[in-house]
Amino acid sequence: PPAHSRSDWIGPPDEHSNLRPVIFYAPPGESALERRLREARQEAQASNQRFWARHNRAFRQEKEEFIYSRLKAKGLEMRDESGQKATLNAEEMADFYKDFLSKNLKKHLQYNRDWYKRNFRITFLMGQVALVRALRWLRRRKKNVE
């Protein structure tokens, strides 16, 4: 982002995780509490990026292996006679999706627990930052009235 930017910047989707990375704005004079909030948001983003990049890589690899094994069992090649990539029908792919989700259920449950914890912490910090800012604004207003 340009040096004069005063907001977060959101980039194009990451090729591995499919998540859009965020560059968080760090204002000059950022308080320790505001820094903790920004860092918590950055860590949550980094954790999400890591999880979904690993998950998507495993998904693509296992999907290719599944398709290959099913095609091989049918006596077919990965490419048909015209050079097009061979595919399976929706019912066969549904079997893969169901098995993949079942096999990764514990990982997803753990990810969801961590995601909720991180977001609860972020929400709590956001509330603290909002309260501190409101109190600061009230003090300035009171000082200006006197």
N, C-alpha and C positions, 0 to 999 in steps of 0.2 A: 504493500500500500504506500501511497505517497506520504511524505513526511508531515504534510498538513492535515492528514486524515484524522478525524475525531470519532471514528466508529469502527466496529468490528468489520472484517472483510471475509467474505465467504467465497471459496474457490470452486472450481469445477469438480465433479465427482472423482474421487480417487479410483484408479483403474482396478485396484485389488479389493478394496472394501466397499466401493460404491457410495461411500459417505462423502459429503462435501466438507473439506477441511475449513476451519475457521482460524483466522489470525485475529487474536483478541487485542483490542485497543488498550494500551496502558497509559492512562493520562498522566501528565506531569503532576507531581505532588500527590500521587496515589497513596492513600493511607495503608497501613499494615493490614487492616481488615479488608479493604478493597483488593489489595494484592492477594490475600488468601482466597478471596472469592474468584478472582481471575485465574489463579493457579489451580483451584479446584475444578473450574470449568475446563482448563487446558488438560488437566489430567484425565477428566472424564472423556474428553474428546479423544485423547491419545489411546485410552483404554478401549473405547469403542472401535477406533481404527484398527488396533491390533486384533481384537476379537473377530471383527467381520472380515478382515483380510485373511486370517487363518481359516475361518469358517468357509468363506467363499472358495479359497484354494482347495480345501478338502472336498467341498461339494463338487467343484468342477472335475477334480481328479476321479472321485468315486463315480460320478455320472458317466465319464468317459469309459471307465473300467466296466461299469454295468452295461452300457450300450455295446461295448466290444464283446463282452461275454455272451450277451443275448444274441447278437448277430452271429457270433461264431457257432452258438448252439443251433442256429437255424441254417448254418452252412453258408452264411453271407459274409461279404467283406465290408470294411468300413466305408468304402466308396462303391457306388453302383457302376454299371457299365458306361454311363455318361460322365463319370467323374464327380457326380454329386455325392455329398456326404450322406450316408445311409442313416435313416432315423427309425425310431420305434414308434408304435402308436401310443395314444394318450393313456390307455389302460396299462400298458407295460411300464410307461414312465411313472404312472401313479404308484405302482409297486415300489419303484426306486425311491420316490419322494417319501412315501410312508415309512419305508425301512430306514432311510437316512434320518428322518426326524425322530423316529423311535430310538435309533442308535445314539443320537446326540441329545436326547432329552435332558440328561443330567448336566451337560455343558450349558444348555439353554437356561435351565433352572438356576444354575450358579450365576450365569451372566445376568439374568433378570434380578436376582437378589443383589448383586453388586451394583447394577444400574440403579435400583431403587435407593440403595444406601448413598450412592454418590449424589443422586438428585435430591434426596432429602437434605444432605449436607449443603448442597448448593442453594437450595431454597431457604434453609435456615440462615446461611450467610447473607443471602440477598435481603432477607428480612432485617438482619442486623445492620447492613449497609443502609437500607432505606430509613431505618429508625435513626441512625446517627446523622444522616443527611437532613432528615426532618428536624431533629433537635438543633442542628447547626443553623438551619434556616430560621427557626423560631428565635434562637438567640440573636442572630443578626437583625431580624425584624424588630425584636424588642429593643435592642441597642439603638437602632435607627429611630424608633419612636421617642425614646427618652431624650 
